[in-house]
Amino acid sequence: MRYYKGHIALSDARDVPVLLHIRNARAICLDQLCALLSLEILVEAPRSLRWRVARLEKAGLVMRLAGQQHLVKPVFGITQQGLIFLESRGHYLLSLPSTAEVMLHPTQVAHALEMVNIRVSLARAGVLRSWKSDLEITSKNLVLESGMAKDFDAVAEIEIEGSTRTIGIEYERTPKAAARYHAIREVFERDETTDIILYLTANDDLLYMLAMELRATRKRIGFALSDAFRSSLLDTRTLTNSNNSDVVPLRAFLAGTES
């Protein structure tokens, strides 16, 4: 235990995992946080978690994100003081140091929340072994400075049908310029950190646009709707960048048995 701002006792066993999840997600709701903690066998009743987050908020370590009134539930993010505390415990990220002036732009909140949903869904499908957020990936790539790795939205290690695969995960809410996709294709061709790539999209139009833009990439890519993935999990219909643009269950794509 140690006392921090306002004589609040902070626990390495309970408070630090909560702060790390809030930082790494960048934006998160209480029910999502509860789900993530349960995946680590850090079971905490919703009422107890609300109390814990309220303490952290009162201490200035986390905050409710402004401009999210359209969402039914409050959304939490890390503060500069929260980053300072985590750094004092050895949890430093080059991609989000305590000197950062902006933690998260309001337009990125919806994207961050959906990435948490995707992580929880993969875990509930029973295949997730590990997960690295975009902040963790970018921090590692900044150290390597090789230019050979993509700053994915997330990288997941999964185990399916007796095999382990590393998946680069991207969630697309809005289209990018054609030049951006050309650059992305080049990075995918160089990337050696993942076995396959899964693109989840907000709607059909984005899905088919992405499939067209990335169809010539040699690395195996699957495209699926994020909403469908959260409801159907491994049975989700997945469009692939195979020669015939095959549509297969996500399970087959992840296992490499679609052909």
N, C-alpha and C positions, 0 to 999 in steps of 0.2 A: 504493500500500500504506500501511496504517497499523497500528500495534500497539495492541491492545485487551486488556484484562483477561488477565493471565497471559501477556503477550507473544505473543498469537496474531496472525498477519498476516492481515488481512481484505481480500479482493479485491473491488473494485467490479464487476469483470466476472463473477466466479463466485459469491462469497458473498452479495452483495446480492440478486441474482435469487432465490436459494434462500430467503433470509429474507423477501423480499416475497411469494413464493408461500405460505410457511408462515403469514405474518401474514394475508394476504388470504383464504386458505382457512379459517383459524381452527383447523382440524384436518385433518391429512393424513398418509397413509402414504407410505413411501419409494417404492413402485412408482408411486403417483399422482404424486408429485413428479417422478420420472424422466420420466413421460409428459408432464407440463406443460413441463418444460425442453426436451424434444425438440421440442415444438411451436414453440418459439422458436429452433430451430436451435442451442440450447445443449446439444448432445449430451454426456452424461456417463455413462460406464459405471456400472452399478449398484454395483459394488465401490467405485469412486471416489466416488460420491455418498454411500454409507454412511460412508466415511471423512470426507467433508466435513461431513455432519450430525453425526457423532460429535464432531468438533472444535468445532462450534458448540454442541453440548450441553455439552461439557466446559467451554466458556467461559461458560456460563450464558445464552446468547442464545436457545436453544430448549430445550424440555423434553418428556419423554414424559408424555402426559396420564394421570393416575391414574384408576382406576375403569373401565378398558377391558379388563379381563382376559378378557372373553368374546370379544374380537376376536383373530384368529389373529396379526395383525401389530401391531407397536407403532405408536402414533399420536402425532404430534408437534404441538406448538403453540408459538407465540411466547411469550417471557417479557418482563417489564418491561425487563430489560437489553437484550433484542433490540429492543424498541420505541425505547429511548433511542438505540441505535446507528443505527437506521434514520432517526430524526429528525435525528441529526447529519449524515446524508447527504442531508437534504432531503425525506425520505419521511414526511410527517406526515399523520395521519388524525384529523379531529375526532371520528369515531365510535369510535376506539380509541387515545387518547393514552397516553403512558407513565405518566400519573398514574392510569390505570384500576386499580381494585382487583381486578376479576375479568376475566380474558381471555375465558373461555368456560365456561358452565355445563355440567357433565357430561352433562346430558340433551340438549344440543344437538350433541353430537359426531357421532352417527349422521347427523343432517341435514346437517352440514357435509361429511362424507365423501361422501354421495350427491351433493351439489352438485358436488364435484370430478369424480365419475364422469360426471355429466351434461355437464360442460364438455368432458371428454376425448372423450366419445361424439360430441358435435356436431362437434368438430374432426376426428375420424376419418371422419365422414360427408362431409367435404370442403366444408362450407358456412360454417364459423365464420371471421369476420374479426376480431372483437374481443370481449372479455368483461370485464364489470365485476361485481365481487363485491358482496354486500350491504353490506360495510363501506365500499367505495368509493362506492356509491350513496348510502348514508345520510350519509356525510361531505359529499358534494356537496349533498344536500338540506338539510343543516344550514346550509350557507353561503347557499343561496338563500332559505330560510325562507319559501317561497311557499305551502306546503301544497297545491300543485298536482301534486306528483309522488309516486308510490308508492315506498316502500322495498321494491322487489322483492328476491327472493332473489338474482337476477342479472339483468343486462340484456346481451343478446348482439346483436351486429350480424352478420347472415348475408348471404351472397350465394347466390341460388338462381334458376336459370333466367333469368339475366341481370338480375335485380333485386336491390336491396339492401333489407333489412327490419331494423327494430329490434324485438326481441322481449323482452317482460318474461317472465321465467321464475320460476315458483313451484313448490316441492316441498312436498307436504303429506303428513305422516306420521300426524298425529292430527287429529281434527275440532275446529273452533272453535265457540263459541257462535253462535247465529243472529244475535245483535246484531252480532257481529264481521263476519259476512259482509255484513250490511246496510251497515256502514261501509265495507267493502272495495268494494262495488258503487259507492258514492258516489265513492270515490277513483278507481276505474277510469273513471267517467264524466268526471272532470275531467282525467285524465292525458293529457298531450300529449307525453310522452317516448318512447312506444312505438307501434308500428303494430298489433301483435297481442300476445296473451298466451298462453303455453303453461303449463298446469298439469300437472305430473307427480305421480302419487300412488303410495302404497305398496300399495294394494289396490283391488279393484273397488268395494267399499262406499263408500270415500272418493271415488272417481271419480264415481259416480252422485250422491252427496250434493252434491258441488261443482257438478255440472252442473245440479242442481235449484236450488241456492242462487243461481247466477250466470247462469241462463238468460236473464234479462231485460236483461242488460247490453248496451248498444249496441256496445261494442267487441268485436271478434272474439276469441273465446276457444276454445282447443282443450284437450281433456282426454285424457290417455293414461297408461298404467301406466309407471312408471319402469323396471322390469325389462324390459318389452317394448321400450322405447325403446333401452335399452343393447344389446339383441340384434338388433333389427330396424332401428334407425336411421330412415332416411327412409321406410321401408315400414311403420312402426308405425301400427296402426289408431288413429285419433284421432276422438273424439267432439267435435262442434262445437256452439256455441250458436246455430246457424242456426235458422230457423223450423221446419224439419223435423228438427232434431237429427241432421243427417247425420253418418255415420261415413265418413271418408275417409283415404287414406294421409297421413302427416305431410307428405310432400313437397308434396302438393296444398294442404294447409292453409297451410304456410309461404309457398308461392308465390302464394297467393290465387286458385287455380284450382279450388277445390272445388265451385263452383256451376256 
